[in-house]
Amino acid sequence: MTDSGFDRLAEARERMHRLDKAQRRQEQLRGRLRENEKRVFELELQLEAEQADVDNLTRMSLANLFRTLLRSKEEQLELERQQALAAALKLQEAKQEQEQLQADIFRLGDELADCRNAELEYKQLLAEKEASLRNSPSYGAELAEMEAQIADQSILAKELEEALTAGRRVLTSLEDASHSLEKAEGWGNWDLWGGGGIVSTHMKHEHVDAAKVSMNNANHLMRNFRDELADLERTVDVGIDISGMLKFGDYWFDGLITDWIVQKRIQEAQNQTLRAVSEVRGVVSKLQSEFAIADSVLKGSRSKRIAWIEEQRL
């Protein structure tokens, strides 16, 4: 790319920067305008109320008679007029601010129109320069090396993101199971304390069944999580089975011993689940940190590549 082409690319980038800045500024001004319009409405209501107080004092009434006896009507009228004037001044300032905001937004609209094709022009010029560099013996190899590094980093970031997503799904199911077991344990305690019966037993097993569903889902998702971790050469070993809960005995042989056995099973399942939650959460937290680093490196490499293309003079 000639010096002329280099300058055109720099100009396009500058216009693209102006476009982005104008868009952000316009959005800020629109937010301020919405707030100002709300303030104008509130001040108009306040002014109406203050003016109504003034009008009331100018009319003879029984209320005015009491004001005259308790306080000078003229003093009261002067106070109300001052308050109405203050409200009117605030309203005037708010309307002036509104007009200025509208003018600023309109001005930025002209700038946006002037730069509306900046991004497209920049991308076209950048693509032209990239093609020239790729075909150049001096720069082609360096560009290819950068792109290979970016490709490798992109694969790593993608693998980490997929593993992180899989881990979060497992963690959600485990937390759901733990929440259900916590409720089941609460109903079980009510049974043991003598407040139970068929209702509490039913509610307890409703939550146990919900925990089973969540746990089965977690075990299913765990297989996918292990596969994703294997792609990253990491492993996690978590597997829980809460199918043996003595549900039949608890319904038909209701009593302290059976309730105690079921309650113990629930507590054991909860302890296992909480251990699994802790382990998976630790893995997920590590994956999240590694993904954040990998994604940051990837973005930095892409930005460095673009900056390198912009800087070269052919």
C-alpha positions in Angstrom: 0.0 0.0 0.0 1.4 3.4 -1.0 1.8 6.3 1.4 -1.5 7.6 0.0 -3.2 4.4 0.8 -1.6 4.4 4.3 -3.0 7.9 4.9 -6.5 6.8 3.7 -6.5 3.9 6.1 -5.4 6.2 9.0 -8.1 8.7 8.0 -10.8 6.0 7.9 -9.7 4.7 11.3 -9.9 8.2 12.7 -13.4 8.7 11.2 -14.5 5.3 12.7 -13.2 6.5 16.1 -15.2 9.7 15.7 -18.3 7.7 14.8 -18.0 5.5 17.9 -17.4 8.5 20.1 -20.4 10.3 18.6 -22.7 7.3 19.1 -21.7 6.9 22.7 -22.1 10.7 23.3 -25.5 10.8 21.6 -26.8 7.9 23.8 -25.6 9.7 26.9 -27.3 12.9 25.8 -30.5 11.0 25.1 -30.5 9.6 28.6 -30.0 13.0 30.1 -32.8 14.4 27.9 -35.2 11.7 29.2 -34.3 12.6 32.7 -34.7 16.3 31.9 -38.1 15.8 30.4 -39.3 14.0 33.5 -38.0 16.9 35.6 -39.8 19.4 33.4 -43.0 17.5 33.9 -42.5 17.4 37.7 -41.7 21.1 37.9 -44.8 22.0 35.8 -46.9 20.2 38.4 -45.1 22.0 41.2 -45.6 25.4 39.6 -49.3 24.7 39.1 -49.6 23.8 42.8 -47.7 26.9 43.9 -49.8 29.1 41.6 -52.9 27.5 43.0 -51.8 28.5 46.5 -51.3 32.1 45.4 -54.8 32.2 43.7 -56.4 30.8 46.9 -54.9 33.6 49.0 -56.1 36.3 46.6 -59.7 35.1 47.0 -61.7 36.0 50.2 -62.7 32.8 52.1 -63.1 31.5 55.6 -59.6 30.0 55.3 -58.2 33.5 54.5 -60.0 34.9 57.5 -58.1 32.4 59.8 -54.8 33.2 58.0 -55.5 36.9 58.6 -56.0 36.2 62.3 -53.0 33.9 62.7 -50.6 35.6 60.3 -50.7 38.5 58.0 -52.3 37.6 54.8 -49.9 39.8 52.9 -47.0 38.0 54.5 -48.5 34.6 53.6 -49.2 35.8 50.0 -45.7 37.1 49.6 -44.3 33.7 50.8 -46.5 31.8 48.3 -45.5 34.2 45.5 -41.8 33.6 46.3 -42.3 29.9 46.2 -44.2 30.1 42.9 -41.4 32.3 41.4 -38.7 29.8 42.5 -40.6 27.0 40.9 -41.0 29.1 37.7 -37.3 29.8 37.6 -36.4 26.1 38.0 -38.8 25.2 35.3 -37.3 27.8 33.0 -33.8 26.4 33.6 -34.9 22.9 33.0 -36.6 23.9 29.7 -33.4 25.7 28.6 -31.3 22.6 29.4 -33.8 20.6 27.4 -33.4 22.8 24.4 -29.6 22.6 24.7 -29.7 18.8 24.9 -31.9 18.6 21.8 -29.5 20.9 19.9 -26.5 18.8 20.9 -28.2 15.6 19.8 -29.1 17.2 16.5 -25.5 18.3 16.0 -24.2 14.8 16.8 -26.7 13.5 14.2 -24.9 15.5 11.5 -21.5 14.1 12.6 -22.9 10.6 12.6 -24.2 11.1 9.1 -20.8 12.4 8.0 -19.1 9.3 9.4 -21.7 6.7 8.7 -19.6 4.8 6.1 -16.4 5.0 8.0 -16.4 1.4 9.4 -17.2 0.0 5.9 -14.5 2.1 4.3 -12.0 1.1 7.0 -12.7 -2.6 6.6 -12.3 -2.4 2.9 -9.0 -0.5 3.0 -7.7 -2.9 5.8 -8.6 -5.9 3.7 -6.8 -4.4 0.6 -3.7 -3.8 2.7 -3.9 -7.3 4.3 -4.0 -8.9 0.8 -1.0 -6.9 -0.3 1.0 -7.9 2.8 0.0 -11.5 2.4 1.4 -11.6 -1.1 4.6 -9.8 -0.1 7.7 -11.9 0.4 8.8 -9.6 3.1 5.6 -9.6 5.2 3.7 -12.7 4.2 5.5 -15.1 6.5 5.2 -12.8 9.5 1.5 -12.4 8.9 1.0 -16.1 8.5 2.8 -16.8 11.8 0.6 -14.3 13.7 -2.6 -15.9 12.2 -1.4 -19.4 13.2 -0.9 -18.2 16.8 -4.3 -16.6 16.8 -5.9 -19.8 15.5 -4.3 -21.9 18.2 -5.4 -19.4 20.9 -8.9 -19.3 19.5 -9.1 -23.1 19.7 -7.9 -23.0 23.4 -10.5 -20.3 24.3 -13.3 -22.2 22.6 -12.4 -25.4 24.4 -12.3 -23.6 27.8 -15.6 -21.9 27.1 -17.3 -25.2 26.2 -15.9 -26.9 29.3 -17.0 -23.9 31.4 -20.5 -24.1 30.0 -20.7 -27.8 30.7 -19.4 -27.4 34.2 -22.0 -24.7 35.0 -24.8 -26.9 33.9 -23.6 -29.7 36.2 -23.2 -27.3 39.0 -26.8 -25.9 38.6 -28.2 -29.5 38.7 -26.2 -30.3 41.8 -27.3 -27.2 43.5 -30.9 -27.9 42.7 -30.5 -31.4 44.2 -28.9 -30.0 47.3 -31.8 -27.5 47.7 -34.4 -30.3 47.4 -32.5 -32.4 49.9 -32.4 -29.5 52.3 -36.2 -29.2 52.1 -36.6 -33.0 52.5 -34.4 -32.9 55.6 -36.5 -30.2 57.1 -39.7 -32.2 56.6 -37.9 -35.3 58.0 -36.9 -33.4 61.1 -40.6 -32.5 61.6 -41.4 -36.2 61.4 -38.8 -37.0 64.1 -40.0 -34.3 66.4 -43.5 -35.7 66.4 -45.2 -33.2 64.2 -45.3 -35.4 61.1 -47.8 -37.6 59.5 -48.9 -38.5 56.0 -48.6 -34.9 54.8 -45.0 -34.4 56.0 -44.0 -37.8 54.8 -45.5 -37.0 51.4 -43.7 -33.6 51.2 -40.5 -35.1 52.3 -40.6 -37.6 49.4 -41.7 -35.0 47.0 -38.4 -33.2 47.6 -36.5 -36.5 47.6 -38.0 -37.3 44.2 -37.0 -33.8 42.9 -33.5 -34.3 44.2 -33.3 -37.6 42.3 -34.4 -35.9 39.1 -31.8 -33.2 39.5 -29.1 -35.7 40.5 -29.9 -37.9 37.5 -29.6 -34.9 35.3 -26.3 -34.0 37.0 -24.9 -37.4 36.4 -25.9 -37.2 32.7 -24.4 -33.8 32.3 -21.3 -35.0 34.2 -20.4 -37.3 31.3 -20.3 -34.4 28.9 -18.3 -32.4 31.4 -15.7 -35.1 31.7 -15.4 -35.3 27.9 -14.9 -31.5 27.7 -12.3 -31.7 30.4 -10.6 -34.6 28.7 -10.1 -32.3 25.6 -8.2 -30.0 28.0 -6.4 -32.9 29.6 -8.2 -32.4 32.9 -10.4 -34.8 34.9 -13.1 -34.6 37.6 -14.5 -37.7 39.3 -17.9 -37.1 40.8 -20.8 -39.7 40.9 -23.7 -39.9 43.4 -26.6 -42.4 43.6 -29.5 -41.6 46.0 -32.0 -44.2 44.8 -32.1 -46.2 48.0 -34.2 -44.1 50.3 -36.5 -46.7 51.9 -39.5 -44.8 50.5 -41.8 -47.8 50.8 -41.0 -48.5 54.5 -41.4 -44.8 55.4 -44.9 -44.7 54.0 -46.3 -48.0 55.3 -44.2 -48.6 58.5 -44.2 -45.0 59.7 -42.3 -44.8 63.0 -39.3 -43.3 64.7 -36.8 -46.0 63.6 -37.8 -46.0 60.0 -38.0 -42.2 59.9 -34.5 -42.1 61.5 -33.1 -44.4 58.8 -34.6 -42.3 56.0 -33.4 -39.1 57.6 -29.9 -40.5 57.9 -30.0 -41.5 54.2 -31.1 -38.0 53.3 -28.3 -36.4 55.3 -25.7 -38.7 53.7 -27.0 -37.9 50.3 -26.8 -34.2 51.1 -23.3 -34.5 52.4 -22.2 -36.2 49.2 -24.0 -33.7 47.1 -22.4 -30.8 48.9 -19.0 -32.4 48.4 -19.7 -32.7 44.7 -20.9 -29.1 44.6 -17.7 -27.9 46.2 -15.5 -30.0 43.9 -17.3 -29.0 40.7 -17.5 -25.3 41.8 -13.7 -25.4 42.3 -13.2 -26.8 38.8 -15.6 -24.3 37.3 -14.0 -21.4 39.1 -10.6 -22.4 37.7 -12.0 -22.8 34.2 -13.6 -19.4 34.4 -10.2 -17.8 35.3 -8.4 -19.7 32.6 -11.0 -18.7 30.0 -10.9 -15.1 31.0 -7.1 -15.1 30.5 -7.3 -17.0 27.2 -10.0 -14.7 25.8 -8.0 -11.7 26.9 -4.9 -13.0 25.2 -6.9 -13.8 22.0 -8.4 -10.3 21.9 -4.9 -8.8 22.4 -3.4 -10.9 19.6 -6.2 -9.9 17.2 -5.7 -6.2 18.1 -1.9 -6.6 17.7 -2.4 -8.2 14.3 -4.6 -5.3 13.1 -2.2 -2.7 14.5 0.7 -4.4 12.7 -1.2 -4.4 9.4 -2.0 -0.7 9.8 1.6 0.2 10.6 3.3 -1.4 7.6 4.2 0.7 4.6 4.5 -1.1 1.3 
